[in-house]
């Protein structure tokens, strides 16, 4: 079967050449008699019933290869699948097994292959199967999501992200709010990543971000027997899409009002919430003379005390810009203040403010950590910056993984490291640190998951990559 591994796909795939005589004989086994005359195009979707003398051969190979696929014997299944597929690509005219199983077989050989060029050829073979399936069975919009999912999770290293994005985009354009649940999380990540890298225009990113939010609402309202799956999506996609709030003008007033104003309605005297909601609505360009902002302004006057410095200068300008929802402009003014300020304690106080802006508002975690570290350097034995860094790490599950599972759980380890360090150097933050540690202990990987990982053991060292890039200690959920 080693030679078979190097034959990428089957000879009916136009872009593949037959390199192995034995497989070529199997693949080139054409029907010698047909019940009806078929055009070349019709032969691409030929069924068992359209075969003559070779009908039994095709059906026999179909049954035999399916048994092997079910048993996970993909190398044994491959030549029988090739014969069955070449004779009757559409099998009985109703089932898509030939295509589903072909993808499984090609994925097996892709994972087994070590040569990059040959791995790429297996990917091309999978793409070809999806193309053939659409020609024979239709399902174009749904099938595009299926292919995008496959490419994203199984072949991402050898497929341009734009190709995958366009598959999800095609599905979203055709299906709208009925976008398949399995497409939502990867499509979300691509939108956020491509927006961040400059590979996606804001208008297009906004269009599909809003469509995803509509799809999530529709999916939750109609989850049926997949409500648990939608819970996973709820813990990932909306959180990742919040990162786009960091781009000025990305979301409009309706988005911010619908998302944040209910918090104010439920907590009308909480100053943190009043301020946050007011800033968000201004960020979305809501009418400054409108009822919502008027209500927030009155609530702030009645319940809160402004901490904006009275003296005019970069610092007071920075706070005003921030309260107007102009995050980046505010940071520029804060930096002007830092450049002129000589008192390290004053600098540290507002460096932590900027760190929180990057954390809560701009959603740029590396920048938030950078300012938090600067704050810690300017004030010895101050636990607050490390409390924040721990929160940054603990909030990175949807950034460093799918929101659940191993990659999203291991971020709790360096987070707990930071909280332990914070209370060690600053007893005044011990209560908050202990509360956070107690909360996140349950989100760590369990003992079984740790045990199943090679070279990983409880209490041992571990390096967390992603944007965190820190050494930590393996811990099991408590």
ChimeraX attribute file (.defattr): number of C-alpha atoms within 10 A of each C-alpha:
attribute: neighborCount
match mode: 1-to-1
recipient: residues
	/A:1	11
	/A:2	7
	/A:3	11
	/A:4	18
	/A:5	19
	/A:6	18
	/A:7	21
	/A:8	25
	/A:9	30
	/A:10	26
	/A:11	21
	/A:12	16
	/A:13	17
	/A:14	10
	/A:15	13
	/A:16	16
	/A:17	14
	/A:18	19
	/A:19	15
	/A:20	14
	/A:21	11
	/A:22	12
	/A:23	22
	/A:24	18
	/A:25	14
	/A:26	18
	/A:27	24
	/A:28	16
	/A:29	15
	/A:30	13
	/A:31	17
	/A:32	9
	/A:33	13
	/A:34	14
	/A:35	10
	/A:36	10
	/A:37	10
	/A:38	13
	/A:39	8
	/A:40	9
	/A:41	9
	/A:42	11
	/A:43	16
	/A:44	20
	/A:45	22
	/A:46	22
	/A:47	20
	/A:48	20
	/A:49	14
	/A:50	21
	/A:51	20
	/A:52	14
	/A:53	12
	/A:54	20
	/A:55	19
	/A:56	12
	/A:57	16
	/A:58	25
	/A:59	18
	/A:60	14
	/A:61	20
	/A:62	22
	/A:63	13
	/A:64	15
	/A:65	26
	/A:66	20
	/A:67	13
	/A:68	17
	/A:69	19
	/A:70	11
	/A:71	10
	/A:72	14
	/A:73	15
	/A:74	22
	/A:75	19
	/A:76	14
	/A:77	23
	/A:78	26
	/A:79	22
	/A:80	24
	/A:81	29
	/A:82	27
	/A:83	26
	/A:84	29
	/A:85	26
	/A:86	25
	/A:87	29
	/A:88	27
	/A:89	25
	/A:90	25
	/A:91	23
	/A:92	15
	/A:93	15
	/A:94	10
	/A:95	11
	/A:96	16
	/A:97	16
	/A:98	22
	/A:99	22
	/A:100	14
	/A:101	19
	/A:102	24
	/A:103	23
	/A:104	16
	/A:105	22
	/A:106	25
	/A:107	21
	/A:108	17
	/A:109	24
	/A:110	23
	/A:111	12
	/A:112	11
	/A:113	16
	/A:114	10
	/A:115	10
	/A:116	11
	/A:117	11
	/A:118	17
	/A:119	23
	/A:120	18
	/A:121	20
	/A:122	28
	/A:123	25
	/A:124	20
	/A:125	23
	/A:126	27
	/A:127	16
	/A:128	18
	/A:129	21
	/A:130	21
	/A:131	17
	/A:132	18
	/A:133	22
	/A:134	16
	/A:135	14
	/A:136	18
	/A:137	15
	/A:138	12
	/A:139	12
	/A:140	18
	/A:141	21
	/A:142	21
	/A:143	21
	/A:144	24
	/A:145	28
	/A:146	19
	/A:147	20
	/A:148	27
	/A:149	23
	/A:150	18
	/A:151	23
	/A:152	22
	/A:153	10
	/A:154	15
	/A:155	20
	/A:156	15
	/A:157	13
	/A:158	17
	/A:159	15
	/A:160	12
	/A:161	17
	/A:162	13
	/A:163	13
	/A:164	22
	/A:165	23
	/A:166	15
	/A:167	25
	/A:168	30
	/A:169	21
	/A:170	18
	/A:171	24
	/A:172	25
	/A:173	14
	/A:174	15
	/A:175	15
	/A:176	17
	/A:177	18
	/A:178	18
	/A:179	25
	/A:180	20
	/A:181	17
	/A:182	15
	/A:183	24
	/A:184	24
	/A:185	22
	/A:186	19
	/A:187	26
	/A:188	24
	/A:189	19
	/A:190	19
	/A:191	24
	/A:192	18
	/A:193	16
	/A:194	17
	/A:195	18
	/A:196	13
	/A:197	9
	/A:198	9
	/A:199	12
	/A:200	17
	/A:201	11
	/A:202	17
	/A:203	12
	/A:204	11
	/A:205	20
	/A:206	20
	/A:207	12
	/A:208	19
	/A:209	24
	/A:210	15
	/A:211	19
	/A:212	26
	/A:213	18
	/A:214	15
	/A:215	21
	/A:216	24
	/A:217	15
	/A:218	14
	/A:219	21
	/A:220	17
	/A:221	11
	/A:222	13
	/A:223	16
	/A:224	10
	/A:225	8
	/A:226	12
	/A:227	14
	/A:228	12
	/A:229	14
	/A:230	22
	/A:231	12
	/A:232	14
	/A:233	22
	/A:234	17
	/A:235	16
	/A:236	23
	/A:237	23
	/A:238	17
	/A:239	16
	/A:240	21
	/A:241	18
	/A:242	16
	/A:243	18
	/A:244	24
	/A:245	21
	/A:246	21
	/A:247	17
	/A:248	17
	/A:249	15
	/A:250	17
	/A:251	22
	/A:252	17
	/A:253	17
	/A:254	13
	/A:255	16
	/A:256	21
	/A:257	19
	/A:258	11
	/A:259	13
	/A:260	18
	/A:261	22
	/A:262	12
	/A:263	16
	/A:264	22
	/A:265	13
	/A:266	10
	/A:267	13
	/A:268	16
	/A:269	16
	/A:270	15
	/A:271	20
	/A:272	13
	/A:273	20
	/A:274	26
	/A:275	18
	/A:276	19
	/A:277	23
	/A:278	28
	/A:279	22
	/A:280	24
	/A:281	27
	/A:282	21
	/A:283	26
	/A:284	20
	/A:285	17
	/A:286	18
	/A:287	13
	/A:288	14
	/A:289	8
	/A:290	9
	/A:291	10
	/A:292	17
	/A:293	20
	/A:294	14
	/A:295	15
	/A:296	25
	/A:297	15
	/A:298	12
	/A:299	18
	/A:300	21
	/A:301	11
	/A:302	11
	/A:303	12
	/A:304	15
	/A:305	9
	/A:306	10
	/A:307	8
	/A:308	13
	/A:309	14
	/A:310	9
	/A:311	9
	/A:312	8
	/A:313	12
	/A:314	19
	/A:315	22
	/A:316	19
	/A:317	19
	/A:318	26
	/A:319	21
	/A:320	15
	/A:321	19
	/A:322	21
	/A:323	19
	/A:324	18
	/A:325	22
	/A:326	19
	/A:327	23
	/A:328	19
	/A:329	13
	/A:330	24
	/A:331	22
	/A:332	14
	/A:333	20
	/A:334	22
	/A:335	18
	/A:336	15
	/A:337	19
	/A:338	19
	/A:339	10
	/A:340	10
	/A:341	12
	/A:342	10
	/A:343	10
	/A:344	14
	/A:345	16
	/A:346	14
	/A:347	22
	/A:348	24
	/A:349	17
	/A:350	19
	/A:351	26
	/A:352	23
	/A:353	20
	/A:354	25
	/A:355	28
	/A:356	24
	/A:357	22
	/A:358	23
	/A:359	23
	/A:360	18
	/A:361	24
	/A:362	21
	/A:363	20
	/A:364	17
	/A:365	23
	/A:366	16
	/A:367	17
	/A:368	25
	/A:369	24
	/A:370	16
	/A:371	22
	/A:372	26
	/A:373	19
	/A:374	17
	/A:375	27
	/A:376	20
	/A:377	15
	/A:378	17
	/A:379	16
	/A:380	12
	/A:381	16
	/A:382	20
	/A:383	24
	/A:384	22
	/A:385	30
	/A:386	26
	/A:387	24
	/A:388	23
	/A:389	29
	/A:390	27
	/A:391	19
	/A:392	24
	/A:393	23
	/A:394	22
	/A:395	19
	/A:396	23
	/A:397	22
	/A:398	21
	/A:399	20
	/A:400	20
	/A:401	17
	/A:402	20
	/A:403	23
	/A:404	15
	/A:405	14
	/A:406	19
	/A:407	19
	/A:408	21
	/A:409	25
	/A:410	28
	/A:411	28
	/A:412	29
	/A:413	28
	/A:414	24
	/A:415	27
	/A:416	26
	/A:417	16
	/A:418	23
	/A:419	27
	/A:420	19
	/A:421	18
	/A:422	26
	/A:423	22
	/A:424	15
	/A:425	15
	/A:426	14
	/A:427	13
	/A:428	14
	/A:429	18
	/A:430	19
	/A:431	11
	/A:432	15
	/A:433	25
	/A:434	14
	/A:435	11
	/A:436	18
	/A:437	20
	/A:438	13
	/A:439	10
	/A:440	17
	/A:441	17
	/A:442	14
	/A:443	21
	/A:444	22
	/A:445	22
	/A:446	16
	/A:447	14
	/A:448	9
	/A:449	13
	/A:450	18
	/A:451	13
	/A:452	10
	/A:453	10
	/A:454	7
	/A:455	10
	/A:456	14
	/A:457	17
	/A:458	14
	/A:459	11
	/A:460	11
	/A:461	14
	/A:462	19
	/A:463	15
	/A:464	19
	/A:465	13
	/A:466	13
	/A:467	12
	/A:468	19
	/A:469	10
	/A:470	13
	/A:471	14
	/A:472	20
	/A:473	17
	/A:474	20
	/A:475	21
	/A:476	20
	/A:477	12
	/A:478	12
